[in-house]
Amino acid sequence: MGQRTIMHIDVNSAYLSWQAVYNLQSGATVDLRKIPSVVGGSQEERHGIVLAKSIPAKKFNIQTGEVIWQAKRKCPDLVVVPPNYSLYMKCSNSLKELLTEYFPTIQRFSVDEFFLDYTGMEKDYGDPVETAHKVKNKVREELGFTVNVGIGYNKLTAKMAGELKKPDMVHTLWSHELKTKMWPLPVEELYMVGRKTHKKLKQLNILTIGDLAQTDVKLLMGKLKSFGHLIWCYANGQEESPVFNGSHVPMKGLGNSSTIKFDVEDRETAHKILLALTESVATRLRDADFACRVVAVSIRTNELNTYSHQRKLLASTSITKEIYKVVKELFDESWRGEKIRHLGVRLTDLSEKEIIQRTLFDEKNQERYRILDETIDHIRERFGKYSVVRGIFTDGEVSPLIGGVGEEDYQMMSSIL
């Protein structure tokens, strides 16, 4: 089998870019991409992290994942905009639709990343670098935001290539370029090397990707077990997973979490917050045309102790009522009576709605709930998310649709290429 040609498309500062384009199309005069700005949670409500940042914000050393109040300390004039996951999925779907004009095999790796298999297409469509530039430019011209395109001989090298320099760039990382382009990079820039792994590697005096590539793999496995072998392979550019159509595996899950403005001490209030979280994440689930098979609830106490509970369903669902029923049961089974500071709802084991296997009892009631959810989604999309609000939220104590941006609130991607 000959060498493959794989491309990786990555939206530059996706959440912020998409919000900026949307704002400009809606009449805004300021481009968020050209001022110090971030997408993140509410500073006033003591929660939220930076999900995406502009290039001007980066100059203040603001980091993705940083707490909002810390970012505001670095840049008092920082503009903070809340996340809009429904918008992000629409932008992601628009990008995917454009890519289908060029490529037959497209794998959505996360909401803002795609892998494309260009192997064997050179004869009919030309040099991959030229094609990458055409695609990149068309995205900018037609959709209004920029992407990086990385080209390599597998998914790992394509992804690493796209990270070399941003924004709006095309890079290659072929086997003969590993030593000059990838090996000199700090080891923490290698895909899958997180903070904890970086710390362990630093203790071994492994500072660059090249250091890791040339370390005895047995030593790495002794310290990091099978994970040591994985990152050693990645450092040496070894990775063989195929690019496949779809996004069932890559999209691990969707989650909402929120740090609450007050300490929750009673079950009724906790249930209301969980309902708000469930409504928000279930809406995003349907908007992405997914259903979930696993529901999880996480609880953090006012003493910062965290625990969670999850359940696998008999059949996949995207119905808010069904998901909330399980969420409430999971909370009731796991809550120990402590004061609650933070709650989260997470949906995993996702599948596309078209392939859901209906159960024998999935009859009139569930169909009615599906239609109800879709109707409410449509009204909220057209008239605003607060145009339809459940009566339980009319006292104003809890926001009817919490789109929290805590640690669990990322659009997750698979850790496996």
C-alpha positions, -999 to +999 in steps of 0.1 A: +000+000+000+014+034-010+017+065+011-016+081+019-025+118+015-046+131+044-058+166+050-069+182+083-092+212+083-092+233+114-112+265+119-091+293+133-104+303+168-137+287+158-162+298+184-149+334+183-146+335+145-181+321+140-195+346+165-177+375+148-190+366+113-225+362+127-223+396+145-210+413+113-238+398+092-263+410+118-251+446+115-223+449+140-195+474+132-168+459+153-151+426+143-144+405+174-114+390+157-097+424+156-101+434+192-091+417+225-121+393+229-130+358+241-159+334+240-166+323+275-189+323+306-201+351+328-176+367+351-204+381+373-219+347+379-185+333+392-181+307+365-168+303+331-136+297+312-121+310+280-133+288+251-117+308+223-097+340+220-089+365+193-053+371+182-052+405+199-063+388+232-035+363+227-010+392+229-022+397+266-011+361+272-048+350+277-050+312+275-078+289+263-091+272+294-083+302+317-109+314+341-126+346+328-118+367+358-081+360+354-083+369+317-100+402+327-072+410+350-047+407+322-069+428+299-095+450+317-110+460+283-115+424+272-148+418+255-165+386+267-193+370+246-213+340+258-211+307+237-238+300+212-236+262+205-265+262+181-247+288+159-215+267+161-232+236+148-248+255+120-214+269+110-198+235+113-225+219+091-220+247+065-183+240+064-190+203+060-214+210+032-188+230+013-161+203+018-184+177+002-180+196-030-144+185-031-140+153-011-160+121-010-147+110+024-151+135+052-147+127+089-159+153+115-134+150+143-149+178+164-172+207+158-144+227+142-122+200+127-125+176+098-102+149+083-103+144+045-087+115+025-071+128-007-053+095-014-056+087-051-073+120-060-041+137-073-045+124-108-079+139-113-078+169-089-042+179-089-015+187-063-029+184-028-012+217-017-029+236-046-062+219-037-058+229-001-053+265-010-084+265-032-105+250-004-091+274+022-097+304+001-133+293-008-141+289+029-129+324+036-147+339+006-180+321+009-184+315+047-164+345+060-140+327+084-106+312+080-092+277+084-058+261+085-052+230+063-026+205+073-014+179+049+003+147+059+007+110+053-017+101+081-042+118+104-016+125+131+008+143+107-020+162+090-033+174+123+002+184+135+009+202+102-021+224+106-008+236+140+025+248+127+015+284+120-019+302+121-042+316+108-054+310+072-024+288+063-016+255+045+012+233+058+026+199+049+043+174+072+056+145+051+078+118+065+110+135+053+099+167+071+094+153+106+129+160+119+129+196+107+093+206+113+079+186+141+109+173+162+121+208+173+086+216+188+081+216+226+069+181+236+036+195+250+026+205+215+023+169+204-012+157+201-023+138+233+005+152+255-014+170+283-003+188+314+002+157+335+021+138+308+042+169+301+052+170+337+063+134+337+082+138+305+099+169+318+111+148+348+127+125+323+144+155+306+122+150+275+116+186+264+110+183+226+090+160+204+124+149+190+136+140+225+104+118+229+109+102+195+144+091+203+137+079+239+138+042+245+101+031+242+106+006+270+115+034+294+084+053+284+062+022+288+077+017+322+066+052+333+034+057+312+024+021+303+006+017+270+001+055+267+039+058+266+040+036+235+012+056+219+029+090+222+062+075+212+045+064+179+030+098+175+064+115+180+078+093+152+048+100+129+034+066+132-004+064+130-026+043+107-063+049+115-086+054+084-106+084+075-143+075+074-175+093+066-196+104+096-190+116+131-204+090+155-171+080+169-153+114+168-180+133+186-177+118+221-204+138+237-222+171+245-223+186+280-235+216+299-224+225+334-228+256+355-214+270+387-244+284+406-247+319+420-258+305+453-253+273+472-281+248+465-294+230+496-327+215+484-337+189+459-363+210+442-339+238+433-313+213+421-340+197+399-348+230+383-312+238+375-308+203+360-339+208+339-324+241+326-291+223+318-309+194+302-331+217+280-300+235+267-279+204+260-308+185+245-315+213+221-279+212+210-281+175+206-311+178+182-295+206+164-265+184+156-289+156+145-277+133+172-293+111+198-276+099+230-274+065+247-256+075+279-267+102+304-244+115+331-248+139+360-220+155+379-222+173+413-196+195+429-201+205+466-193+239+482-162+222+496-152+214+460-157+176+462-169+162+429-187+130+420-208+118+391-232+091+381-242+078+347-267+054+331-269+036+297-304+038+281-322+009+265-324+030+232-309+062+219-330+094+224-329+131+218-362+139+237-358+164+265-384+148+287-368+113+285-333+127+291-345+148+321-363+119+337-329+100+338-310+131+349-334+136+378-331+099+388-293+100+386-292+130+408-316+116+434-296+084+435-262+101+440-268+133+460-255+130+495-273+161+509-243+185+508-245+221+497-241+222+459-219+247+441-218+232+406-240+209+385-234+193+351-253+172+326-235+152+299-248+131+270-225+105+254-225+074+232-239+096+204-254+083+171-270+100+142-308+102+146-314+084+113-300+051+126-318+051+160-334+017+167-368+023+181-381+001+209-414-017+210-428+009+233-416+039+212-451+048+200-475+077+201-462+094+233-426+096+222-436+108+187-456+135+203-427+146+225-404+146+195-428+169+176-431+191+207-393+194+210-389+202+174-416+228+175-401+245+205-367+244+189-381+261+158-398+289+178-367+296+198-345+297+168-368+322+151-379+344+180-351+339+206-343+312+232-366+328+258-396+330+236-409+297+250-403+292+288-415+264+311-439+276+338-415+262+365-390+290+357-414+320+360-402+328+395-369+340+380-348+320+405-332+299+379-325+308+342-347+286+320-319+277+296-285+274+312-257+272+287-229+268+312-193+269+302-176+250+330-149+224+325-173+199+311-188+221+285-165+217+255-178+201+223-157+170+229-137+152+203-124+117+203-089+112+218-084+085+192-075+095+157 
